[in-house]
Amino acid sequence: MSVRIGMTRLARAALLAAALVLVAGALGQPVRALESAEQELPELEGLGIFHQGGAQVPLELAFTDEDGNPATLGQYIDGSKPVILTLVYYNCPMLCNILLDQFVKGLDELDWTPGQEFSVVTVSIDPRDDAAGSAKKKAHQIENYGRPSAAAGWHFLTGDDATIHRLADSVGFKYAYDEASGQYRHAAGIFVLTPDGKVSQTLLGLEFPAKDLRLALVEASAGEIGNALDRALLFCFHYDATEGRYAVAAMNLMRLGGGVTVAVLGLWLFTVWRRDRRRRRVLAEGTHS
């Protein structure tokens, strides 16, 4: 099932800001007025993130890791734990850096760590990026994260254009290269994959609350990680593919509320019945005495 994910106001603002950068170009040309930049937005038609729930990521795709070694996706998506996939590029002037920084902020509020309960794979969409760029970006993000042990579970990869497009297409990430600026037009979001590499959730935007990350990982793992409280929260919150976020499951809460109401009513009726039965027994004993 393919669902076009609606942009949040924050995501729209970020895309507009990215469009401003693209309009300005890579050589520091003056940025046009906001109205002029908005006229450029139709060029983003057809780009964005399309949720591909249940789609399989090609595990055989070959990339190069941050150490310059050949690697396939299957080395990191090996069936042992859920995986968060991020698609960025290292020379991105703004959007990718904001996304990664906000992602790290969400991770920092999560008491799980990459390499333990889950893994993270970051792939550059720019075939010009290389292992040195991967190593530099990884070092920066791990330092920003403040958990050195996460380096074992967060991998940065580069590849050729065809391979990158196969991966991006499999998760519904539609982007384009802008010849004039030498930059990429793309939306913001991350992809949560099951341990065997199927798309479970797509979290859209530039903010990734620990609650959303945790629920997405629990759901992607089919309950293999997390606890009873997490599973209870999944009853109260559901993944909204049109918004790319977890939202209150109103019907479930209504059912829960209805169940609680029935239970309270039943308890009240039982109490009234017992009280009435006790009163009748006392009256009966008084009559016989």
C-alpha positions as CSV (number, residue, x, y, z in Angstrom):
1,M,0.0,0.0,0.0
2,S,1.4,3.4,-1.0
3,V,0.2,6.4,0.9
4,R,1.3,10.0,0.2
5,I,2.3,11.5,3.5
6,G,1.0,15.0,4.2
7,M,3.6,17.5,5.2
8,T,3.4,19.1,8.7
9,R,3.7,22.8,8.9
10,L,7.3,22.4,10.1
11,A,8.1,20.1,7.2
12,R,6.5,22.6,4.7
13,A,8.6,25.4,6.2
14,A,11.8,23.3,5.9
15,L,11.0,22.5,2.3
16,L,10.3,26.1,1.6
17,A,13.6,27.0,3.2
18,A,15.4,24.4,1.2
19,A,13.8,25.8,-1.9
20,L,15.2,29.2,-1.0
21,V,18.6,27.7,-0.8
22,L,18.1,26.0,-4.2
23,V,16.9,29.2,-5.8
24,A,19.9,31.0,-4.4
25,G,22.3,28.4,-5.9
26,A,25.5,27.1,-4.6
27,L,27.6,30.2,-5.3
28,G,26.1,32.5,-2.7
29,Q,23.7,34.4,-5.0
30,P,21.2,36.6,-3.2
31,V,18.1,34.9,-2.0
32,R,14.9,36.0,-3.7
33,A,11.9,37.3,-1.8
34,L,9.7,34.7,-0.3
35,E,7.0,35.1,-3.0
36,S,9.5,34.4,-5.7
37,A,10.7,31.2,-3.8
38,E,7.1,30.0,-3.6
39,Q,6.9,30.2,-7.3
40,E,9.7,27.6,-7.4
41,L,7.7,25.1,-5.3
42,P,5.8,23.7,-8.3
43,E,9.1,22.2,-9.4
44,L,8.9,19.9,-6.4
45,E,5.8,18.2,-7.9
46,G,6.2,14.5,-7.8
47,L,8.8,14.6,-5.1
48,G,8.2,13.7,-1.5
49,I,7.8,10.7,0.7
50,F,5.2,8.0,-0.1
51,H,4.6,5.5,2.7
52,Q,5.3,2.0,1.3
53,G,3.9,-0.1,4.2
54,G,5.2,-3.7,4.0
55,A,7.5,-3.0,1.1
56,Q,10.8,-5.0,1.1
57,V,14.1,-3.2,1.0
58,P,16.5,-4.9,-1.4
59,L,19.0,-6.5,1.1
60,E,21.5,-7.4,-1.7
61,L,22.2,-3.8,-2.6
62,A,26.0,-3.1,-2.3
63,F,27.4,0.1,-0.7
64,T,30.6,1.3,0.8
65,D,30.8,1.9,4.5
66,E,32.5,4.6,6.5
67,D,35.7,2.6,6.6
68,G,35.9,2.2,2.8
69,N,34.8,-1.4,3.0
70,P,32.2,-3.0,0.7
71,A,28.9,-3.7,2.5
72,T,25.4,-4.9,1.6
73,L,22.3,-3.8,3.4
74,G,21.8,-7.4,4.5
75,Q,24.8,-7.0,6.8
76,Y,22.9,-4.4,8.9
77,I,19.4,-5.6,8.3
78,D,20.0,-9.2,9.4
79,G,16.7,-10.2,11.1
80,S,18.0,-9.6,14.6
81,K,16.5,-6.1,15.4
82,P,14.5,-3.3,13.8
83,V,16.4,-0.7,11.8
84,I,15.9,3.0,11.3
85,L,16.9,4.2,7.8
86,T,17.8,7.8,7.1
87,L,18.4,9.1,3.6
88,V,20.5,12.4,3.4
89,Y,23.5,13.7,1.7
90,Y,26.6,15.1,3.3
91,N,26.9,18.4,1.5
92,C,23.2,19.3,2.0
93,P,23.2,23.0,2.9
94,M,20.5,22.8,5.6
95,L,17.7,20.2,5.6
96,C,19.7,17.1,6.1
97,N,21.7,18.6,8.9
98,I,18.6,19.7,10.7
99,L,17.1,16.2,10.2
100,L,20.1,14.4,11.6
101,D,20.5,16.8,14.6
102,Q,16.8,16.5,15.4
103,F,17.0,12.7,15.0
104,V,19.9,12.6,17.5
105,K,17.8,14.8,19.9
106,G,15.1,12.2,19.8
107,L,17.5,9.4,20.2
108,D,19.0,11.1,23.2
109,E,15.7,11.1,25.0
110,L,15.3,7.4,24.3
111,D,16.8,5.0,26.8
112,W,17.7,2.5,24.0
113,T,20.9,2.7,22.0
114,P,21.8,1.9,18.4
115,G,23.5,-1.5,18.3
116,Q,21.6,-2.9,21.2
117,E,17.8,-2.8,20.8
118,F,17.9,-1.4,17.2
119,S,20.3,-0.3,14.4
120,V,20.5,2.9,12.4
121,V,21.6,3.0,8.7
122,T,22.3,6.4,7.1
123,V,22.7,6.3,3.3
124,S,23.8,9.3,1.2
125,I,21.6,10.0,-1.8
126,D,24.6,11.8,-3.5
127,P,26.8,9.3,-5.5
128,R,29.6,11.9,-5.3
129,D,29.9,11.3,-1.5
130,D,32.6,8.9,-0.4
131,A,33.8,6.9,2.6
132,A,35.8,9.9,4.0
133,G,32.5,11.9,4.0
134,S,30.7,9.1,5.7
135,A,33.4,8.8,8.4
136,K,33.3,12.6,9.0
137,K,29.5,12.7,9.2
138,K,29.4,9.7,11.5
139,A,32.0,11.1,13.9
140,H,30.1,14.3,14.1
141,Q,26.8,12.7,14.8
142,I,28.2,10.2,17.4
143,E,29.9,13.1,19.2
144,N,26.6,15.1,19.0
145,Y,24.8,12.0,20.4
146,G,27.2,11.6,23.3
147,R,27.1,7.8,23.4
148,P,30.3,6.4,21.9
149,S,29.0,2.8,22.0
150,A,26.4,3.8,19.4
151,A,29.1,3.8,16.7
152,A,28.8,0.0,16.5
153,G,25.1,0.3,15.6
154,W,25.0,3.4,13.4
155,H,26.4,2.9,9.9
156,F,27.0,5.4,7.2
157,L,27.0,4.2,3.6
158,T,27.6,5.6,0.1
159,G,26.9,4.0,-3.3
160,D,26.4,4.6,-7.0
161,D,23.4,6.4,-8.4
162,A,21.5,3.3,-9.6
163,T,21.9,1.5,-6.2
164,I,20.8,4.6,-4.2
165,H,17.7,5.0,-6.4
166,R,16.7,1.4,-5.9
167,L,16.9,1.8,-2.2
168,A,15.0,5.2,-2.2
169,D,12.3,3.8,-4.5
170,S,11.8,0.8,-2.3
171,V,10.9,3.0,0.7
172,G,9.0,5.7,-1.3
173,F,11.6,8.4,-1.1
174,K,11.3,10.5,-4.2
175,Y,14.0,13.1,-4.8
176,A,15.7,14.9,-7.7
177,Y,19.0,16.5,-8.5
178,D,19.0,20.2,-9.4
179,E,21.7,20.8,-12.1
180,A,21.7,24.6,-11.6
181,S,22.5,24.5,-7.9
182,G,24.3,21.1,-7.7
183,Q,22.0,20.2,-4.8
184,Y,19.1,17.7,-4.2
185,R,15.5,18.4,-3.7
186,H,13.9,16.1,-1.2
187,A,11.5,15.9,1.7
188,A,12.3,15.1,5.3
189,G,11.6,11.9,7.1
190,I,13.0,8.6,8.4
191,F,12.0,5.0,7.8
192,V,11.5,2.3,10.5
193,L,12.1,-1.2,9.1
194,T,11.3,-4.6,10.5
195,P,14.2,-6.8,11.4
196,D,13.9,-8.5,8.0
197,G,13.8,-5.2,6.1
198,K,10.2,-4.4,5.4
199,V,8.9,-0.8,5.8
200,S,6.9,-0.6,9.0
201,Q,6.5,3.1,9.6
202,T,7.6,6.3,8.0
203,L,8.0,9.2,10.4
204,L,7.8,12.5,8.6
205,G,9.2,15.9,9.4
206,L,12.0,17.3,11.4
207,E,11.0,16.3,14.9
208,F,11.3,12.8,16.2
209,P,9.9,12.6,19.8
210,A,11.2,9.7,21.8
211,K,7.6,8.4,22.2
212,D,7.2,8.1,18.4
213,L,10.6,6.5,18.0
214,R,10.0,4.0,20.8
215,L,6.5,3.0,19.6
216,A,7.7,2.7,16.0
217,L,10.5,0.4,17.1
218,V,8.3,-1.7,19.3
219,E,5.7,-2.1,16.5
220,A,8.4,-2.8,13.9
221,S,9.8,-5.5,16.1
222,A,6.4,-7.1,16.6
223,G,6.8,-6.6,20.3
224,E,10.2,-8.3,20.6
225,I,11.6,-5.2,22.3
226,G,9.8,-3.0,24.8
227,N,7.6,-4.0,27.7
228,A,3.9,-4.3,28.6
229,L,3.5,-0.6,29.0
230,D,4.8,0.0,25.4
231,R,2.3,-2.5,24.1
232,A,-0.5,-0.9,26.1
233,L,0.5,2.5,24.6
234,L,0.2,1.0,21.1
235,F,-3.4,0.3,22.0
236,C,-3.9,4.0,22.8
237,F,-1.8,5.3,19.9
238,H,-1.8,4.2,16.3
239,Y,0.5,5.0,13.3
240,D,-1.2,7.5,11.0
241,A,0.3,6.9,7.5
242,T,-1.2,10.0,6.1
243,E,0.5,12.2,8.7
244,G,3.6,10.1,9.3
245,R,3.1,10.3,13.0
246,Y,1.6,8.4,16.0
247,A,-1.8,9.7,17.0
248,V,-4.3,9.0,19.6
249,A,-6.4,5.9,18.6
250,A,-9.8,7.5,19.4
251,M,-11.8,4.4,18.7
252,N,-9.6,2.3,20.9
253,L,-9.9,4.8,23.7
254,M,-13.6,4.9,23.2
255,R,-13.7,1.2,23.5
256,L,-11.5,1.3,26.6
257,G,-13.7,4.1,28.0
258,G,-16.8,2.1,27.3
259,G,-15.2,-1.0,28.9
260,V,-14.3,1.0,32.0
261,T,-17.8,2.4,32.1
262,V,-19.3,-1.1,31.9
263,A,-17.0,-2.3,34.6
264,V,-17.8,0.5,36.9
265,L,-21.5,0.2,36.3
266,G,-21.2,-3.6,36.9
267,L,-19.3,-3.0,40.1
268,W,-21.9,-0.5,41.3
269,L,-24.8,-2.9,40.5
270,F,-23.0,-5.7,42.3
271,T,-22.6,-3.5,45.3
272,V,-26.2,-2.4,45.3
273,W,-27.3,-6.1,44.9
274,R,-25.2,-7.2,47.8
275,R,-26.4,-4.4,50.0
276,D,-30.0,-5.1,49.1
277,R,-29.5,-8.9,49.7
278,R,-27.9,-8.1,53.1
279,R,-30.8,-5.8,54.1
280,R,-33.4,-8.4,53.1
281,R,-31.6,-11.0,55.2
282,V,-31.5,-8.8,58.2
283,L,-35.2,-8.1,57.8
284,A,-36.0,-11.8,57.5
285,E,-34.0,-12.6,60.6
286,G,-35.9,-9.9,62.5
287,T,-39.2,-11.3,61.4
288,H,-38.4,-14.9,62.7
289,S,-37.0,-13.7,66.1
